Amino acid sequence: MKIAVVRGDYLSAWEMPIYEAWLKNHEVTIFTGKFPVYKINFAPGFKVEKLWSPADLNFGKVKRWKMAILNRIFVDAHVLFGLEEKLRGFDVAYVSETFYGFTHQCLEAKKKGYLKSVVSHASENTPFNNESIWGKGAWKQQAMREMDKFVAITAGAEKVLLQEGCDSEKIVRLYPGIDRRIFKPLSVVDFRGVKKNDRVKLLFVGRLVPEKGILEILKMFTQLSKNFPKLELVVADRGPLASVVEEYAAAHKNVYYLGRIDPYQDMAKLYSLCDIYLHFSVGSPTWVEQYGFNLLEAMACGLPVMGLDKGSVKEVVRNGGRVVGKREYLPTLEKLIRSVTLRKTISRQALELVQSEYDAKIHANDLEKLFKSTL
């Protein structure tokens, strides 16, 4: 098959192992904007097309109100100029969500006969989201009618599709996975200045934006440090709140800010060095946590997850951690900090869960079969 993976500026390192599994038997082309959010080190064999997009202006370079204007000009800023013509001769376009500009473009290319089918990854778990913007509701309904298949990655995503009018026969539930050859427990004594010692290390990985809960994490750590003197916090990734984290780390000797980890495969070393993975996505009026590949990576390295019960976090983590409401978060975390035995038990459960449910190769094979069924 000739497969087009169309992700615009949101292509991430987390999903690349899934697409790499197709390279042996298929021709795979990745379509992104000119300036994607994440730096990707593409494996040999991929064809990459970088097309201009209004979304290239985003991600801290322009103010939110300017992006709101762009969204209203283009219906959605994630349009890839010239994409339809580039799709001539493809068998399948694998897109994301019902409301992105590039999803609409792929469906238009299919109507013109440029490609045979369009399949969409679906993770949105807020029904009727984004429909306040003129035109997006119509695009979503077009996707419901014309999309060949939807891959709902959680029960919440499947429920939203049904609420918005999707035919249940078009929906397949599949859990994406990670590359278990990379993400596994490693023996690490030092990673970029963070050393293995008798201190309990809490790890936060995620874009440093308010909706990911980094500000709440810092407040909690200040409180925890009073009762647990042998406690360390490690923060990785970048975002608008990076300066806040940098200042906090500079003022606290037991806090490390590492920025974005490159190459991304080195994240396995960081996970393996730490003791508890913190996930506290508080969300926003238009977004709650949809999946969280970092959750899978952490569990694959034997790291117990301490998660906030928002969005699909509990469905993904299951017994690989503790997922609770805001009131229970801090006391539950304190129990994990105190008990090495409890952490080891959850670590074992997390490893077993990833092995049975979250393997990128298995997910890639399932998608490949699904694509063939649409041709």
C-alpha positions in Angstrom: 0.0 0.0 0.0 0.9 3.6 -0.5 0.1 5.2 2.9 -0.1 8.9 3.7 0.2 9.8 7.4 -1.3 13.4 7.6 -0.6 15.0 11.0 0.3 18.6 10.2 2.2 20.5 13.0 1.2 18.0 15.7 3.3 15.0 14.5 5.0 13.6 17.6 7.8 11.3 18.4 5.4 9.1 20.5 3.6 7.8 17.4 6.5 7.3 15.1 7.2 3.6 16.1 3.7 2.7 14.8 4.4 4.2 11.4 7.9 2.7 11.3 6.4 -0.8 11.5 4.9 -0.2 8.0 8.1 0.6 6.2 9.0 -3.0 5.5 6.0 -3.7 3.3 4.6 -0.3 2.4 5.5 3.1 1.0 4.9 5.6 3.8 4.9 9.4 3.4 4.5 11.8 6.4 2.8 15.1 5.8 3.5 17.9 8.3 3.6 21.7 8.4 6.9 23.5 7.8 7.5 24.0 11.5 6.1 21.1 13.5 5.9 21.4 17.3 8.2 18.5 18.0 11.5 17.7 16.4 11.4 14.3 14.8 14.4 12.1 13.8 12.9 10.2 10.9 14.0 6.6 10.4 15.4 5.7 7.0 12.7 4.8 4.5 10.2 7.6 5.3 9.3 10.1 2.7 8.5 13.5 4.4 6.5 16.3 2.8 6.6 19.6 4.7 3.8 21.9 3.5 3.1 25.5 4.5 0.3 25.9 7.1 -1.2 28.8 9.0 -0.6 26.7 12.1 3.2 27.2 11.5 2.7 30.6 13.2 1.5 29.1 16.5 3.1 27.6 19.5 4.2 30.7 21.4 5.1 32.7 18.4 1.8 34.6 18.1 -0.8 35.4 20.6 -3.9 33.2 21.1 -6.3 35.8 19.8 -4.3 35.9 16.5 -4.6 32.2 16.2 -8.3 32.5 16.8 -8.5 34.9 13.9 -6.6 32.4 11.7 -9.0 29.6 12.7 -11.9 31.7 11.6 -10.3 32.7 8.3 -9.4 29.1 7.4 -12.1 27.3 9.5 -9.1 25.5 11.0 -5.5 26.7 10.9 -4.2 23.2 10.4 -4.6 23.4 6.6 -1.7 22.1 4.5 -1.4 24.2 1.3 -1.2 21.9 -1.8 -2.1 18.7 0.1 -4.8 17.5 -2.2 -2.6 17.4 -5.2 0.2 15.7 -3.2 -2.2 12.9 -2.4 -2.6 11.7 -6.0 -2.0 8.0 -6.3 -2.1 7.1 -2.6 -4.2 4.2 -1.3 -4.9 5.4 2.2 -4.6 8.7 4.1 -4.4 8.3 7.9 -5.5 11.5 9.5 -6.4 12.8 13.0 -9.8 13.9 14.3 -12.9 15.1 12.4 -12.3 18.9 12.6 -8.8 19.5 11.4 -8.2 21.3 8.1 -6.0 18.6 6.7 -8.8 16.0 7.5 -11.2 18.0 5.4 -8.6 18.2 2.6 -8.1 14.5 2.5 -11.8 13.9 2.2 -11.9 16.4 -0.6 -9.0 14.6 -2.3 -10.9 11.3 -2.0 -13.9 12.8 -3.7 -11.7 13.9 -6.6 -10.4 10.4 -7.0 -6.9 11.2 -5.9 -6.8 8.4 -3.2 -9.0 5.4 -2.3 -9.8 5.8 1.4 -9.4 8.0 4.5 -9.1 6.6 8.0 -9.1 8.8 11.1 -7.5 8.4 14.5 -10.0 9.7 17.0 -9.1 10.8 20.5 -11.4 13.7 21.2 -13.4 13.0 24.4 -15.4 16.3 24.6 -18.6 16.0 22.6 -19.4 18.8 20.1 -16.0 20.5 20.8 -14.8 23.2 18.5 -18.2 23.7 16.9 -18.4 27.3 18.0 -16.0 28.2 15.1 -18.0 28.7 11.9 -17.6 25.8 9.5 -16.1 23.2 11.9 -19.5 21.6 12.6 -20.0 21.1 8.9 -16.5 19.6 8.5 -17.2 17.2 11.4 -20.5 16.1 9.8 -18.7 15.6 6.5 -16.2 13.4 8.2 -19.0 11.4 9.8 -20.5 10.8 6.3 -17.4 10.3 4.2 -14.7 8.8 6.4 -14.2 5.1 5.7 -13.2 4.2 9.3 -12.6 5.8 12.6 -10.0 4.4 15.0 -11.3 5.3 18.5 -8.3 5.0 20.9 -10.5 5.1 24.0 -14.0 4.4 25.1 -14.5 8.1 25.6 -13.5 8.8 22.0 -15.9 6.2 20.8 -18.7 7.7 22.9 -18.1 11.1 21.4 -18.2 9.8 17.9 -21.5 8.2 18.6 -22.9 11.3 20.3 -22.0 13.4 17.3 -23.8 11.1 14.9 -21.2 8.6 13.6 -22.4 5.2 12.3 -21.2 2.6 14.9 -20.2 0.3 12.0 -17.5 2.8 11.1 -15.8 2.7 14.5 -13.1 0.4 15.6 -11.5 0.6 19.1 -7.8 0.1 19.2 -5.3 1.1 21.9 -2.1 2.6 20.4 1.2 1.3 21.8 4.9 2.2 22.2 8.2 0.7 21.1 8.9 -1.8 23.8 12.4 -2.3 22.4 13.2 1.3 23.5 10.9 1.8 26.5 11.9 -0.8 29.1 13.5 -0.8 32.5 17.2 0.2 32.3 20.0 0.3 34.8 20.8 4.0 35.1 22.9 5.8 37.7 23.2 9.3 36.2 21.1 11.1 33.6 22.1 14.7 32.8 23.0 15.5 36.3 20.2 13.6 38.0 21.8 10.8 40.0 20.6 7.5 41.4 20.6 7.8 45.2 18.4 7.2 48.3 16.0 10.0 47.4 12.6 9.4 45.9 12.4 11.0 42.5 9.1 12.4 41.1 9.0 12.9 37.4 6.8 15.2 35.3 7.0 15.1 31.5 4.7 17.2 29.4 4.3 20.5 27.5 4.7 23.3 30.1 1.2 24.8 29.7 -1.4 25.5 32.4 -3.8 22.7 31.2 -1.1 20.1 31.9 -1.0 21.0 35.6 2.6 21.9 36.0 1.8 24.9 38.3 -0.2 22.6 40.6 2.7 20.1 40.6 5.1 22.8 41.8 2.7 23.9 44.6 2.3 20.3 45.7 6.0 19.6 45.7 6.6 22.7 47.9 4.2 21.2 50.4 5.6 17.6 50.1 9.2 18.8 50.6 8.3 19.9 54.2 7.4 16.4 55.2 9.7 14.5 52.9 13.2 16.0 53.0 14.6 13.2 50.8 12.4 14.1 47.8 13.4 15.3 44.3 11.4 16.6 41.4 12.5 16.2 37.8 10.7 18.2 35.0 11.2 17.6 31.3 9.9 19.3 28.1 9.3 22.9 27.1 6.4 25.3 26.8 5.2 28.8 27.7 5.7 28.1 31.4 9.4 27.0 31.0 10.7 30.2 32.6 8.5 29.6 35.7 9.9 26.1 36.1 13.5 27.3 35.5 13.1 29.9 38.3 11.6 27.3 40.6 14.4 24.9 40.0 17.0 27.6 40.5 15.5 28.3 43.9 15.3 24.6 45.0 18.3 22.3 45.1 16.1 19.2 44.9 14.4 20.2 41.7 15.9 19.6 38.2 14.6 21.1 35.0 16.0 19.3 31.9 14.0 20.9 29.1 13.2 18.8 26.1 15.0 15.5 25.8 16.7 14.9 22.5 17.1 12.3 21.2 13.7 11.3 22.4 14.8 7.7 22.9 16.8 8.9 25.9 13.5 9.3 27.8 13.7 5.6 28.7 16.8 6.4 30.8 15.0 9.2 32.6 11.9 7.1 33.3 14.1 4.3 34.6 16.0 6.6 36.9 12.9 8.0 38.7 10.5 6.4 41.2 7.0 7.9 40.5 5.5 9.5 37.4 3.3 12.5 38.0 0.4 13.2 35.7 -1.9 16.1 36.6 -3.6 17.3 33.5 -6.3 19.7 34.8 -7.5 20.4 31.2 -9.2 23.5 29.9 -12.7 24.4 28.6 -11.9 22.8 25.2 -9.5 20.0 26.2 -9.1 17.2 28.7 -6.4 14.5 28.5 -7.2 12.2 25.6 -4.6 9.4 25.9 -1.1 10.3 27.1 1.7 8.3 25.4 4.0 9.4 28.3 1.8 7.3 30.6 2.6 4.2 28.5 6.3 5.0 28.2 6.6 5.5 32.0 4.8 2.2 32.8 6.9 0.4 30.2 10.0 1.4 32.1 8.4 0.2 35.4 7.5 3.6 36.7 4.2 3.7 38.8 1.9 6.5 37.6 0.2 8.9 39.9 -2.6 10.4 37.8 -5.5 12.8 38.0 -8.8 11.3 37.1 -9.6 13.5 34.1 -10.4 12.5 30.5 -9.2 9.0 29.6 -6.3 8.7 32.1 -8.0 6.0 34.3 -8.9 3.9 31.3 -5.3 4.0 30.0 -3.4 3.6 33.3 -5.7 0.9 35.0 -3.7 -0.9 37.6 -0.4 0.5 36.4 -0.8 3.4 38.9 -3.2 5.3 41.0 -5.7 7.6 39.3 -7.8 9.7 41.7 -9.6 13.0 42.0 -8.0 16.3 43.1 -8.8 15.9 46.8 -7.3 12.4 47.0 -4.2 13.2 44.8 -1.8 14.5 47.5 -2.6 11.9 50.2 -2.4 9.0 47.6 0.9 10.4 46.4 2.2 10.5 50.0 1.4 6.8 50.4 3.4 6.0 47.2 6.4 8.1 48.5 6.4 6.2 51.8 6.0 2.7 50.5 8.7 1.1 48.4 6.7 -2.2 48.5 3.6 -0.5 47.1 5.7 1.1 44.3 7.2 -2.3 43.4 3.8 -3.9 43.2 2.4 -1.3 40.9 5.6 -1.3 38.9 5.1 -5.0 38.2 1.5 -4.5 37.2 2.5 -1.6 34.9 5.0 -3.8 33.1 2.5 -6.6 32.6 -0.2 -4.1 31.4 2.1 -2.6 28.7 3.2 -6.1 27.5 -0.3 -7.2 27.1 -2.0 -4.1 25.8 0.3 -1.3 24.5 2.7 -2.7 21.9 3.3 -0.4 18.8 3.9 -3.4 16.5 0.6 -5.0 17.4 -1.2 -1.7 16.9 0.5 -1.1 13.5 -0.6 -4.6 12.4 -4.2 -3.9 13.4 -4.2 -0.6 11.5 -2.7 -2.3 8.4 -5.5 -4.8 8.4 -8.0 -2.0 8.8 -6.6 -0.1 5.9 -6.7 -3.1 3.6 -10.4 -3.6 4.5 -11.3 -0.1 3.2 -9.7 -0.7 -0.2 
